[in-house]
Every structure is written in structure tokens, then in C-alpha cells.
Amino acid sequence: MPISAAIQRTLFKDKDGGGAGGGDTRITIIKDRFLSFLIWQFLQSTCVFFIFKTVFLSPFTEKPFTPTFLSLLSFLAIHFSLLLCSISIFFLSSPHLLPVASPIDVSLALLRLIFVPGGQNSSESRKKVRVWLSFTLFVSVFAVAGALFAIFICWGCDVYHIQLVSNSKTKRAGLVGNLGFRGFMMGLFYALHYVYKQRWVLRFPIIQRPPFFSFKMGLPLAVGRALRFSTTGYLISGSLAFFLPAEYRSQASGRKFVVEQIIFYFGNFLVIFCWELSDHLHQVLHTKRFVFAPPKGSAAAETNPSDQLLTSLEESTPKSLLQYLAYLDLCMLCESNVDTWRLAAFFEETGETYKRIIASCLGPLENFTKELAEGLESSSVGNSLQLSYQLTSPTNQLVVLRLSESFYDSQLFSWCARIVSSLTARSHKEDRFGVAQLSGSNTAVISTLLSSLLAVETLIGKKTNIPSEHDLIGPTGIKWTTMNTGRRESTGSTMGKIRGSPVYAKAYALADILRSSIYLIVSAFHDEMLNSGKVGGLEKDWIICSKPLYGTRDLLLQKLHIFLDFQAN
């Protein structure tokens, strides 16, 4: 029977939604979500455990529904291992990628700490080592949990229970060692794959759905992954078990051996399915939107409805989950037509709220552009763009690594670009006091977006193409230069090289977002920009007076003209 809507709302009650203002609420957001995650993880694992025991393992047990001390012990041990795994997933998870040290770097750091008196590693090096240690601890926890799971799941079945009771102490130790080793290898394989595929990164969905619906939609994917991982883990652990000493191998033969393998495979599937459900539940609960605003109609909503949002943006730990949730809430607010009372508060008369929001969103984009510009300038091959993993020079490899790390927060950069472009476009009609223009925010937004786009396009090997000679000449008779004076053949060949690196997909996606954001502003202010261009005031009104983050003022103006002609692609 399908679960009713009332029960759905009870199971996945949005305790955060509608959020009351105040610092205490911000502090308890993550704690409440973590506690909710542990509670619902326990409930779902209990349901899965009993259903699985009833359907799949009851044929191998003489009295499957008779409670015993052994069944209670197995139940507690299994949930204890799941609790450790859930806590490990929570503490390892991050809204963005983290730079991690290689085993060689970790060894060098430890040697430097031991043999160099008073020697200290850099803060960046220590951070990478900490990330590496957290990965190691995560893998170790899952490996131990897999061993406990395998032992206690199989222990309750008659074919294993009889051997554990009737055999000698040495044979019992060998049987437990065999199960523990195979479960250990299964957990080790799963955790290594989890870390390698970067599944610990929180991926916020573009379209926010109700939590119960999001959880339900991920069940088929969890079943498919559990089947693949359980089959692979069974084969790997079984193959490695042949190399164990004789006393730790299975002594069963014939029908009993087949039954043992079936039970172990079912147990293998059960543990991985519980892990997959825990990971999916964690993603659903922690990427859910939180509304950083007081309830509508309250006193705080009338006086300062943006205070909680601004405090979360400016005072939260940089790149923390709380700050990401604040940016997500702001992005969804700016791009939708709901909560218009919150949007109207951004354009208040003093302009302080608008300037703080724009500054909070331009900051990450400016830092990204600076890092990317430094990485491009550090390349020994300069504008030839030979940025690929085929380069053998240590210096070039370091440059590629720095460029890759620049895109670790690409999810946040895309939100920031969409926020500033939406607010700038909205200011054309909703800014009654002209705070966006008078504060210089419009100029800063356009200049930052254009500089970021030029830097990203330089990375992927794209140059500014001018359709005709007339477009190279501005209203003052100045002839602008193109983005790249090299031949098209060299640019095309180097684009083929960088396409093989992981940076290319992120850079290409971010370039599309930046381009769409600029088009959104240009579409809103198209007539004004054309009129400014005719009288030679476009550069003064929309380009900053100081040196841009990347490129030159003439190059930014040239790029803006291309957008005005709707020829940027």
C-alpha cells in the first residue's frame, strides 16, 4: 500500500523550512540535519534488515522468528557498524572537492616532522595531509564494518551456527577469520571506490524536490549499485580467500559449500545496500534547501528580513556546508518569482543590503579569476595553452594541478554568477532608488563576469572571434586586438590536448554559465548599452576604471560589444 501524504510529511518533516531568524538557528541547522540523518538511517536499516532476514535468509534458518541472544547480539553489532559508517560519511562529506596529499607527500611530511628539529610544514601541506588521513580513517572504518557485518549476518544462519557451536576452538577461529577477511576486503573495496569516485562531495540538485520524493527516486539506483558492488566484492574476496592459510579457508564441500556461498552473497548485498541507502539519505537531507529568512509577517520580516542570510554569507566558515546552503537559498530566491518580499528588501533605500550581497557573491568569483590568471601566467608555454597531463615537466604538472584545484568550487562559482546576473537584471525594473548603479555594482558585476569568462575561455583554448573587420573598430576609432594572435590550427590542436584532462568539462560548463549570466544582463540593459556605445560612454558606464582581474579594459569592452551583437558563443 502506498504511504499516505500525512505519513510522508511526518517522516520527512522540514524542520528547517521557513527558518526563524537568529544566530542560534544557524548554529543548529547542521546539527539537526545530522541527528535526523542518524535517526532515519537507523529506521531504514532496521526495516531493510528484518525484511531481508525474512525473505532471503529465513530458508537457511530452522527457527528464523524465534528471538535468541545471538540474534539480538547480531542486531546490535550490525547497527553499531552502520552507525560508525554513517558518522564517517558525515564527517568525510564536503560541499566541494578537497586537495589531498599523495602517499609520497605524506611520507615526506612525517620525515620532516621527525628528523628536522623545529621543522614545520606549510598550512596547505598540513591541510592536504589531514585530508589524506581522513580518507585513510574512512576506508579503515568501512573495512572493519564490513568484517563485522559479514560475521554477524552469517552467524545467525544454521549452516554457520552449527559449525561455530560444534567445532573445536581452532576451527571456529578459522571460520570467523574467513568470514571476517572476506567482509574486510568487501568493505575495503567499497570504501576505496567511494573515495576514488569522489562520492563524498555533496551535489546539490538543480531542481529541489520534497525529501521523500528525492529519497524514493534514488532507491532503484541504490539497488543497482548494491548488485554490482556485491557481485564484484564477492568475486574479489573469494579469489583472495584462496591465498589464506588452510585453517582459514572454508572446510565445507558439496551442498553445504554452495549454501555458504549463497548466504555470504546475500549478506554481502545487504551490507552494501544499507551503505548505499545511508549515502543516498545523507545526500538528500544535507542538500535540501534551507530558507534563511524569518517567518513572513513576523516583526523580523518587517524590519530586516535579510539579516540571517547576510550573516550566514559573511560570518560562516568559508566553503562550509552552512555557507553553501546560504548561497543556494540566495540563488533560488533570485531566479524564482516566490518570496518577492525578500527580493524587495534587497533594494532598500540605503543600498547597504544590495552592496553586501553583491560583494559576497563577487568575492569567490574574483578569487577564482585571480587564481586562474596566476596559473595561466605561470605556465611556461604561455598562450600556446599546452595544458595537459602529457607534459612531463614538474613545473608544468604543478601548473595543471593548480588549475585543477581552481575549479574545486565550481558549484559555488556558478551560483555566484547566476545570483549577481539575476540581481543586476532585476535591478533594471525593481531598483527604485538606483542603488545598483550608484554604488558601482553594475560595473563591478559586468567586469568580473567578463574577466572570468576570458580566463576560462583562455584555459579551454577558445579565442575571441571577430566576425568582420568593422567590429574591430570602436566608436573612437581604436582598433582592438584579438584574444589570441596565433593561428587557428595551433589553437585547435591545443584544445584537443586539454579536452583529455578533468579540467576541461568543468571549465566548459562554467564558461556556459558565465556566458548565459552576461547575456541575461545584456538583454535587460540592451537599449541603454547601445545608446551608451553610440556616444562613447559604454566603457565608462560598464567597465571598471582600474585594471581588470584578467585581460585589459579594451579587451573587456571588445567582449561586451560581441555580447551586444549576440554573437558570443
C-alpha positions as CSV (number, residue, x, y, z in Angstrom):
1,M,0.0,0.0,0.0
2,P,1.4,3.4,-0.9
3,I,2.3,5.6,2.1
4,S,-0.1,8.4,2.7
5,A,0.8,12.1,2.3
6,A,0.4,12.6,6.0
7,I,2.9,9.9,6.9
8,Q,5.3,11.3,4.3
9,R,5.2,14.8,5.9
10,T,5.7,13.2,9.3
11,L,8.7,11.1,8.1
12,F,10.4,13.9,6.3
13,K,9.3,17.0,8.2
14,D,11.3,20.0,7.1
15,K,12.3,21.3,10.5
16,D,14.5,23.9,8.8
17,G,12.0,25.3,6.3
18,G,10.7,28.7,7.0
19,G,13.6,29.2,9.4
20,A,13.3,31.6,12.3
21,G,15.9,34.3,12.4
22,G,18.8,34.5,14.8
23,G,22.2,33.0,15.2
24,D,21.0,30.1,17.3
25,T,19.0,28.8,14.3
26,R,22.0,29.0,12.1
27,I,24.1,27.0,14.6
28,T,21.6,24.2,14.9
29,I,20.9,23.7,11.2
30,I,23.7,21.2,10.6
31,K,23.2,19.5,14.0
32,D,19.5,19.0,13.4
33,R,20.2,17.5,9.9
34,F,22.9,15.2,11.3
35,L,20.6,13.9,14.0
36,S,17.8,13.5,11.5
37,F,20.1,11.6,9.3
38,L,21.1,9.2,12.1
39,I,17.5,8.6,13.2
40,W,16.2,7.8,9.7
41,Q,19.3,5.8,8.9
42,F,18.6,3.6,11.9
43,L,14.9,3.2,11.0
44,Q,15.5,2.4,7.3
45,S,18.3,-0.1,8.2
46,T,16.1,-1.8,10.7
47,C,13.4,-2.3,8.1
48,V,15.8,-3.5,5.5
49,F,17.4,-5.9,7.9
50,F,14.2,-7.6,9.0
51,I,12.7,-7.7,5.5
52,F,16.0,-9.2,4.2
53,K,16.2,-11.7,7.0
54,T,12.6,-12.8,6.5
55,V,12.7,-13.1,2.7
56,F,16.2,-14.2,1.9
57,L,17.8,-15.8,5.0
58,S,14.9,-17.5,6.6
59,P,15.1,-20.6,4.3
60,F,18.6,-21.2,5.8
61,T,17.4,-20.9,9.4
62,E,15.4,-23.5,11.2
63,K,13.7,-21.0,13.5
64,P,14.0,-17.6,11.9
65,F,11.4,-15.9,14.0
66,T,12.5,-17.2,17.4
67,P,14.3,-14.4,19.3
68,T,17.6,-15.5,20.8
69,F,20.6,-13.9,22.5
70,L,22.6,-14.5,19.3
71,S,20.1,-12.7,17.1
72,L,20.0,-9.7,19.5
73,L,23.8,-9.6,19.6
74,S,23.9,-9.7,15.8
75,F,21.3,-6.9,15.5
76,L,23.2,-4.6,17.9
77,A,26.6,-5.3,16.3
78,I,25.2,-4.6,12.8
79,H,23.7,-1.3,13.8
80,F,26.8,-0.3,15.6
81,S,28.9,-0.9,12.5
82,L,26.3,1.1,10.4
83,L,26.4,3.9,13.0
84,L,30.2,4.1,12.6
85,C,29.8,4.2,8.8
86,S,27.1,6.9,8.9
87,I,29.2,9.1,11.1
88,S,32.2,8.5,8.8
89,I,30.2,9.6,5.8
90,F,29.0,12.7,7.6
91,F,32.5,13.8,8.6
92,L,34.1,13.0,5.3
93,S,31.5,14.7,3.2
94,S,32.2,18.2,1.8
95,P,30.3,20.5,-0.5
96,H,33.4,20.9,-2.6
97,L,36.4,18.9,-3.6
98,L,39.4,18.9,-1.3
99,P,43.1,18.8,-2.3
100,V,44.7,15.7,-0.9
101,A,48.3,14.8,-0.4
102,S,49.9,11.8,-2.2
103,P,51.4,9.0,-0.1
104,I,54.9,10.3,-1.0
105,D,53.9,13.8,0.3
106,V,52.6,12.3,3.5
107,S,55.8,10.3,4.0
108,L,58.0,13.4,3.4
109,A,55.9,15.4,5.8
110,L,56.3,12.8,8.5
111,L,60.0,12.5,7.9
112,R,60.4,16.3,8.0
113,L,58.4,16.4,11.3
114,I,60.6,13.6,12.9
115,F,64.1,14.4,11.7
116,V,64.1,18.1,11.2
117,P,64.2,19.8,14.6
118,G,61.6,22.6,14.7
119,G,60.7,22.0,11.1
120,Q,57.1,22.8,10.1
121,N,55.1,22.0,7.1
122,S,53.1,24.7,5.3
123,S,49.5,25.2,6.2
124,E,48.5,24.0,2.8
125,S,50.6,20.9,3.2
126,R,49.2,20.1,6.6
127,K,45.7,20.5,5.3
128,K,46.4,18.0,2.5
129,V,47.8,15.6,4.9
130,R,44.8,15.9,7.2
131,V,42.5,15.1,4.2
132,W,44.6,12.1,3.4
133,L,44.4,10.9,6.9
134,S,40.6,11.3,6.9
135,F,40.4,9.2,3.8
136,T,42.5,6.6,5.4
137,L,40.4,6.5,8.5
138,F,37.2,6.4,6.4
139,V,38.5,3.4,4.4
140,S,39.6,1.6,7.6
141,V,36.1,2.1,9.3
142,F,34.3,0.6,6.3
143,A,36.7,-2.3,6.1
144,V,36.2,-3.2,9.8
145,A,32.4,-2.6,9.5
146,G,32.3,-5.0,6.5
147,A,34.1,-7.7,8.6
148,L,31.6,-7.3,11.5
149,F,28.7,-7.3,9.1
150,A,29.8,-10.5,7.4
151,I,30.4,-12.3,10.6
152,F,27.2,-11.5,12.4
153,I,24.9,-11.8,9.3
154,C,26.2,-15.3,8.5
155,W,26.4,-16.3,12.2
156,G,22.7,-16.4,12.5
157,C,22.2,-19.0,9.7
158,D,22.2,-22.7,10.7
159,V,25.0,-23.8,8.4
160,Y,27.4,-21.4,10.1
161,H,25.8,-21.6,13.6
162,I,26.2,-25.3,13.8
163,Q,29.9,-25.1,12.8
164,L,30.6,-22.4,15.3
165,V,28.9,-24.4,18.1
166,S,30.0,-28.0,17.3
167,N,33.6,-27.5,16.0
168,S,36.7,-27.0,18.0
169,K,38.0,-23.6,19.1
170,T,40.6,-23.7,16.3
171,K,38.0,-24.4,13.6
172,R,35.7,-21.7,15.0
173,A,38.5,-19.2,14.8
174,G,39.3,-20.2,11.2
175,L,35.6,-19.9,10.2
176,V,35.3,-16.4,11.8
177,G,38.6,-15.4,10.3
178,N,37.5,-16.5,6.8
179,L,34.2,-14.5,7.1
180,G,36.0,-11.5,8.6
181,F,38.6,-11.5,5.9
182,R,36.1,-11.6,3.1
183,G,33.9,-8.9,4.7
184,F,37.0,-6.8,5.3
185,M,38.0,-7.0,1.7
186,M,34.5,-6.2,0.6
187,G,34.4,-3.1,2.8
188,L,37.8,-2.0,1.7
189,F,36.9,-2.3,-2.0
190,Y,33.7,-0.3,-1.5
191,A,35.4,2.5,0.5
192,L,38.2,2.8,-1.9
193,H,35.8,3.1,-4.8
194,Y,33.7,5.6,-2.8
195,V,36.7,7.8,-2.2
196,Y,38.1,7.5,-5.7
197,K,34.8,8.4,-7.4
198,Q,34.5,11.4,-5.1
199,R,31.1,10.4,-3.9
200,W,31.8,12.2,-0.6
201,V,31.2,15.5,-2.4
202,L,27.7,16.9,-1.8
203,R,26.0,17.5,-5.1
204,F,23.1,20.0,-4.7
205,P,20.3,19.2,-7.1
206,I,19.4,21.9,-9.6
207,I,15.7,21.2,-9.0
208,Q,14.7,20.9,-5.4
209,R,12.1,18.2,-4.7
210,P,10.5,17.1,-1.5
211,P,12.9,15.0,0.5
212,F,10.7,11.9,0.5
213,F,10.3,12.1,-3.3
214,S,14.1,12.5,-3.8
215,F,14.8,9.6,-1.5
216,K,12.2,7.4,-3.3
217,M,13.7,8.3,-6.7
218,G,17.2,7.1,-5.6
219,L,16.1,3.6,-4.5
220,P,16.4,1.9,-7.9
221,L,19.9,3.4,-8.3
222,A,20.9,2.1,-4.8
223,V,19.7,-1.4,-5.7
224,G,21.6,-1.4,-9.0
225,R,24.8,-0.2,-7.3
226,A,24.4,-2.8,-4.5
227,L,24.1,-5.6,-7.0
228,R,27.2,-4.5,-8.9
229,F,29.3,-3.9,-5.8
230,S,28.1,-7.1,-4.1
231,T,28.9,-9.2,-7.1
232,T,32.3,-7.6,-7.6
233,G,33.1,-7.7,-3.8
234,Y,32.1,-11.4,-3.7
235,L,34.4,-12.3,-6.5
236,I,37.3,-10.3,-5.2
237,S,37.1,-11.5,-1.6
238,G,36.5,-15.1,-2.8
239,S,39.6,-15.0,-5.0
240,L,41.8,-13.6,-2.3
241,A,40.5,-16.1,0.3
242,F,42.2,-18.9,-1.7
243,F,45.6,-17.4,-0.6
244,L,44.7,-17.7,3.1
245,P,46.3,-20.4,5.3
246,A,44.5,-23.7,5.2
247,E,42.9,-23.2,8.7
248,Y,41.2,-20.0,7.5
249,R,39.6,-21.5,4.4
250,S,36.1,-22.9,4.2
251,Q,36.1,-26.6,5.1
252,A,32.6,-27.3,3.7
253,S,32.1,-29.2,0.5
254,G,29.2,-30.1,-1.8
255,R,25.8,-28.7,-0.9
256,K,27.0,-27.1,2.3
257,F,29.6,-25.1,0.4
258,V,27.0,-23.8,-2.1
259,V,24.7,-22.8,0.8
260,E,27.6,-21.0,2.5
261,Q,28.4,-19.0,-0.7
262,I,24.7,-18.1,-1.2
263,I,24.4,-16.9,2.4
264,F,27.6,-14.8,2.1
265,Y,26.4,-13.2,-1.2
266,F,23.1,-12.3,0.3
267,G,24.8,-10.8,3.4
268,N,27.2,-9.0,1.1
269,F,24.3,-7.5,-0.8
270,L,22.6,-6.5,2.4
271,V,25.5,-4.6,3.8
272,I,26.3,-2.7,0.6
273,F,22.6,-1.9,0.1
274,C,22.5,-0.4,3.6
275,W,25.6,1.6,2.9
276,E,24.1,2.9,-0.4
277,L,20.8,3.9,1.4
278,S,22.8,5.7,4.1
279,D,24.8,7.6,1.5
280,H,21.7,8.5,-0.5
281,L,19.8,9.6,2.6
282,H,22.8,11.7,3.7
283,Q,22.8,13.5,0.3
284,V,19.1,14.1,0.3
285,L,18.9,15.6,3.8
286,H,22.1,17.7,3.7
287,T,21.5,19.2,0.2
288,K,17.9,20.2,1.0
289,R,17.3,23.9,0.7
290,F,17.1,25.9,4.0
291,V,15.2,29.2,3.9
292,F,17.4,31.8,5.6
293,A,14.6,34.2,6.5
294,P,12.2,34.9,9.4
295,P,8.6,33.8,9.0
296,K,6.6,36.1,6.8
297,G,4.5,38.5,8.8
298,S,6.8,38.5,11.8
299,A,8.5,41.5,13.3
300,A,11.9,40.5,11.9
301,A,10.4,40.1,8.4
302,E,9.2,43.7,8.6
303,T,12.4,45.3,9.9
304,N,15.3,43.3,8.4
305,P,14.4,40.1,6.6
306,S,17.9,39.7,5.1
307,D,19.9,39.7,8.3
308,Q,20.1,36.0,8.8
309,L,21.0,35.4,5.1
310,L,23.8,38.1,5.2
311,T,25.1,36.8,8.5
312,S,25.3,33.3,7.0
313,L,27.1,34.5,3.9
314,E,29.6,36.7,5.7
315,E,30.3,35.1,9.0
316,S,30.1,31.4,8.3
317,T,33.2,29.3,7.9
318,P,34.4,29.8,4.3
319,K,33.3,27.0,2.0
320,S,31.4,25.3,4.8
321,L,28.1,23.5,4.3
322,L,26.2,26.3,6.0
323,Q,27.7,28.9,3.7
324,Y,26.8,26.7,0.7
325,L,23.2,26.4,1.9
326,A,23.1,30.2,2.2
327,Y,24.3,30.7,-1.4
328,L,21.8,28.0,-2.6
329,D,18.9,29.8,-0.9
330,L,20.0,33.1,-2.4
331,C,20.4,31.6,-5.9
332,M,16.9,30.0,-5.8
333,L,15.4,33.3,-4.4
334,C,16.9,35.4,-7.2
335,E,16.0,33.1,-10.0
336,S,12.4,32.4,-9.0
337,N,9.3,34.6,-8.5
338,V,8.5,33.4,-5.0
339,D,9.2,35.3,-1.8
340,T,9.1,38.7,-3.6
341,W,9.1,40.4,-0.2
342,R,12.6,39.1,0.4
343,L,13.8,40.3,-3.0
344,A,12.2,43.8,-2.5
345,A,14.2,44.1,0.7
346,F,17.5,43.8,-1.2
347,F,16.8,47.1,-3.0
348,E,16.2,49.2,0.2
349,E,16.9,52.9,0.1
350,T,20.4,52.9,1.7
351,G,21.7,50.2,-0.7
352,E,23.7,48.6,2.1
353,T,22.0,45.2,1.7
354,Y,22.4,45.1,-2.0
355,K,26.1,46.0,-1.8
356,R,26.8,43.4,0.8
357,I,25.1,40.7,-1.2
358,I,26.9,41.6,-4.4
359,A,30.2,41.7,-2.6
360,S,29.6,38.3,-1.0
361,C,29.0,36.8,-4.5
362,L,31.7,38.6,-6.4
363,G,34.3,37.6,-3.8
364,P,34.5,33.9,-4.8
365,L,34.5,34.8,-8.5
366,E,37.3,37.3,-8.1
367,N,39.4,34.9,-6.1
368,F,38.8,32.2,-8.8
369,T,39.8,34.5,-11.6
370,K,42.9,35.6,-9.8
371,E,44.0,32.0,-9.2
372,L,43.2,31.0,-12.8
373,A,45.1,34.0,-14.1
374,E,48.1,33.2,-12.0
375,G,48.0,29.6,-13.2
376,L,47.9,30.7,-16.8
377,E,50.7,33.2,-16.4
378,S,52.8,30.6,-14.5
379,S,52.7,28.2,-17.5
380,S,56.0,28.0,-19.2
381,V,54.2,27.7,-22.6
382,G,52.2,30.9,-22.2
383,N,49.5,31.5,-24.7
384,S,50.1,28.2,-26.5
385,L,47.8,26.6,-24.0
386,Q,49.6,23.3,-23.9
387,L,48.0,22.4,-20.6
388,S,47.6,18.6,-20.5
389,Y,48.7,15.7,-18.4
390,Q,51.1,14.7,-21.2
391,L,53.6,17.4,-20.1
392,T,56.4,15.7,-18.2
393,S,57.9,18.9,-16.7
394,P,57.3,19.0,-12.9
395,T,56.7,22.7,-13.2
396,N,54.0,22.2,-15.9
397,Q,52.5,19.4,-13.9
398,L,52.3,21.7,-10.9
399,V,50.6,24.3,-13.0
400,V,48.0,21.8,-14.2
401,L,47.4,20.8,-10.6
402,R,46.9,24.4,-9.6
403,L,44.5,24.9,-12.4
404,S,42.5,21.8,-11.4
405,E,42.3,23.0,-7.8
406,S,40.9,26.3,-9.0
407,F,37.7,24.5,-10.2
408,Y,37.1,22.6,-6.9
409,D,34.4,25.2,-6.0
410,S,32.9,25.4,-9.5
411,Q,29.4,24.7,-8.0
412,L,29.7,27.8,-5.8
413,F,31.1,29.9,-8.7
414,S,28.1,29.0,-10.9
415,W,25.7,30.1,-8.1
416,C,27.5,33.4,-7.6
417,A,27.4,34.2,-11.3
418,R,23.8,33.4,-11.5
419,I,23.0,35.4,-8.4
420,V,24.8,38.6,-9.5
421,S,23.4,38.4,-13.0
422,S,19.8,37.8,-11.8
423,L,20.0,40.7,-9.3
424,T,21.6,43.0,-11.9
425,A,18.9,42.2,-14.4
426,R,16.1,42.7,-11.8
427,S,17.6,46.0,-10.8
428,H,16.6,47.4,-14.2
429,K,12.9,47.4,-13.1
430,E,12.9,46.8,-9.4
431,D,15.6,49.1,-8.2
432,R,13.6,52.2,-7.4
433,F,16.4,54.1,-5.7
434,G,19.1,53.3,-8.2
435,V,21.4,51.7,-5.7
436,A,22.8,49.1,-8.2
437,Q,24.1,51.8,-10.5
438,L,25.0,54.5,-7.9
439,S,27.0,52.0,-5.8
440,G,29.1,50.9,-8.9
441,S,27.8,47.3,-8.5
442,N,26.7,47.0,-12.2
443,T,30.2,47.9,-13.3
444,A,31.8,45.5,-10.9
445,V,29.5,42.7,-11.9
446,I,30.0,43.0,-15.7
447,S,33.7,43.5,-15.4
448,T,34.1,40.4,-13.1
449,L,32.0,38.2,-15.3
450,L,33.8,39.2,-18.4
451,S,37.2,38.7,-16.8
452,S,36.2,35.3,-15.5
453,L,34.8,34.3,-18.9
454,L,38.0,35.4,-20.7
455,A,40.2,33.5,-18.3
456,V,38.1,30.3,-18.6
457,E,38.0,30.6,-22.4
458,T,41.7,31.0,-22.5
459,L,42.1,27.8,-20.5
460,I,39.9,25.7,-22.8
461,G,41.7,27.2,-25.9
462,K,38.9,29.4,-27.2
463,K,39.8,32.8,-28.6
464,T,37.6,35.8,-29.3
465,N,36.5,35.6,-32.9
466,I,35.5,38.8,-34.6
467,P,33.1,38.3,-37.5
468,S,34.2,41.3,-39.5
469,E,36.8,44.0,-39.7
470,H,34.2,46.6,-38.8
471,D,33.7,45.1,-35.4
472,L,37.3,45.6,-34.5
473,I,36.9,49.4,-34.7
474,G,35.2,51.1,-31.8
475,P,33.4,54.5,-31.8
476,T,36.7,56.3,-31.0
477,G,38.5,54.7,-33.9
478,I,40.6,52.4,-31.8
479,K,41.4,49.1,-33.4
480,W,41.2,46.4,-30.7
481,T,43.4,43.3,-30.7
482,T,42.0,39.8,-30.8
483,M,42.3,37.4,-27.9
484,N,44.9,35.2,-29.5
485,T,47.2,36.3,-32.3
486,G,48.3,32.7,-33.0
487,R,47.0,30.6,-35.9
488,R,43.7,28.8,-35.6
489,E,45.4,25.5,-36.3
490,S,47.6,25.8,-33.1
491,T,44.6,26.7,-31.0
492,G,42.6,23.8,-32.3
493,S,45.4,21.3,-31.6
494,T,45.9,22.5,-28.1
495,M,42.2,22.3,-27.4
496,G,42.4,18.7,-28.3
497,K,45.0,18.2,-25.7
498,I,43.2,19.9,-22.8
499,R,40.0,18.0,-23.6
500,G,41.6,14.9,-22.2
501,S,42.0,16.4,-18.7
502,P,39.4,16.6,-16.0
503,V,39.6,20.4,-16.0
504,Y,38.0,20.7,-19.4
505,A,34.5,19.6,-18.6
506,K,34.2,21.9,-15.5
507,A,35.8,24.8,-17.4
508,Y,33.4,24.3,-20.4
509,A,30.4,24.1,-18.1
510,L,31.4,27.2,-16.1
511,A,32.0,29.1,-19.4
512,D,28.5,28.4,-20.5
513,I,27.1,29.6,-17.1
514,L,29.2,32.8,-17.3
515,R,28.1,33.4,-20.9
516,S,24.4,33.0,-20.0
517,S,24.8,35.3,-17.0
518,I,26.3,38.0,-19.1
519,Y,23.6,37.6,-21.8
520,L,20.9,38.0,-19.0
521,I,22.3,41.4,-18.1
522,V,22.9,42.5,-21.6
523,S,19.3,41.5,-22.5
524,A,17.9,43.6,-19.7
525,F,20.1,46.7,-20.4
526,H,20.4,46.3,-24.1
527,D,18.9,49.6,-25.2
528,E,20.8,51.5,-22.5
529,M,24.1,49.9,-23.5
530,L,23.6,50.6,-27.2
531,N,22.9,54.2,-26.5
532,S,26.0,54.5,-24.3
533,G,28.0,52.9,-27.1
534,K,26.8,55.4,-29.7
535,V,28.1,58.3,-27.5
536,G,31.2,56.5,-26.4
537,G,30.1,56.0,-22.8
538,L,29.9,52.2,-22.7
539,E,33.3,51.8,-21.3
540,K,32.8,54.4,-18.6
541,D,29.4,53.1,-17.6
542,W,30.0,49.3,-17.6
543,I,33.8,48.7,-17.3
544,I,35.8,49.4,-14.1
545,C,38.4,52.1,-14.2
546,S,41.1,50.0,-12.6
547,K,43.0,47.1,-14.2
548,P,40.6,44.1,-14.7
549,L,41.3,40.8,-13.0
550,Y,42.2,39.3,-16.4
551,G,42.8,40.9,-19.7
552,T,42.6,44.6,-20.4
553,R,39.9,47.2,-20.4
554,D,39.9,47.3,-24.2
555,L,39.6,43.6,-24.3
556,L,36.6,43.6,-21.9
557,L,34.9,46.3,-23.9
558,Q,35.5,44.3,-27.1
559,K,34.0,41.3,-25.5
560,L,31.0,43.3,-24.3
561,H,30.4,44.5,-27.8
562,I,30.3,40.9,-29.0
563,F,27.6,40.2,-26.4
564,L,25.6,43.3,-27.5
565,D,25.6,41.8,-31.1
566,F,24.5,38.5,-29.6
567,Q,27.5,36.7,-31.3
568,A,29.2,35.3,-28.2
569,N,29.1,31.5,-28.2
